[in-house]
């Protein structure tokens, strides 16, 4: 294998790791996938150090050429579809289905894979809010109010929070928003159990992926990345609570405090 | 009871959409979320106490199922795990803690905050315990199933 081919393999492995990390994979999965790709194509000296926001990778042992790259990765919006697709690709590489060039093309396709359409996400949030409101003690009517709140919440998340706001401010704003919407709906006579309505509507904001990945990273003894992800999840939980608090105080002031 | 499990299934599927779960796996995610919630409700004692233990048992069930389906469908376990955990996350605890803090009832706020932390800890332990089981155990059982 000449240096040029070797570099292509390492490049492929690193790109695969990049897509995985960016879209919410655990650290060990990223490391394992990169190693699997390198080993299959015959690069033996690959060494990678993966953190929650960066990949450090080197190769070279005298017989194989030297390669080193550091890549910073901004943690993006979770998209498990891409994680699944890269996982599938690495399996198929290990089964010997593709050469390096073909694999690279498939990876490019995965990177360009379209997001779910906005309206689908908005409806997902709306239905999720409604369902969790019913689950946590709400009636069908409360569920309807939560459905509305979840609907408006994700329009805000997709149009305002994701493009313009930081995660902290975006989350505080979102949970304050749903609290106020639920309060207003309740005031207008839609829904009776305000608490269940609000609890249901904050569910789309819950950081499920950082939370579970953080736990798994720590369990795998990737303490550094695990604690960063846990911190991220905990911070978001706190932000939700702060937002709800803001919303309740605001409602209290507007309605004279006898609302709740 | 049936209504509540049904809402857990629907809610789980709806929130899986938000984290980008591929649509072929929606039904598995929903089923895992529903079963997890069912276990939670059965494990709660009649007075509605013992959320910690109930959450631990439910999380462990969700984890076992997720690992089976992940190996069976050859797909990252995160897909099912995240979805199945959603109904168990202490959303209510977060809400009540914020509520009592704003209402200046600090004693109750501390109490509900502690409850929420306890539930989160139960989820953490449930996940860690089941991931200790080696992959080969799941493979063996799956092989038996497929004959």
Interface residues (C-beta under 8 A of the other chain):
Chain A: X23 X24 X25 X26 X29 X78 X79 X80 X81 X82 X83 X84 X87 X88 X91 X115 X116 X120 X121 X123 X124 X125 X126 X127 X128 X131 X132 X134 X135 X136 X143 X154 X195 X198 X199 X200 X202 X203 X204 X206 X208 X209 X211 X212 X213 X215 X216 X219 X237 X240 X241 X242 X244 X245 X248 X249 X252 X260
Chain B: X3 X4 X7 X8 X10 X11 X14 X15 X16 X17 X18 X19 X20 X21 X22 X37 X74 X75 X76 X78 X79 X81 X82 X83 X85 X86 X87 X89 X91 X92 X94 X95 X96 X97 X98 X99 X101 X102 X103 X123 X124 X127 X128 X131
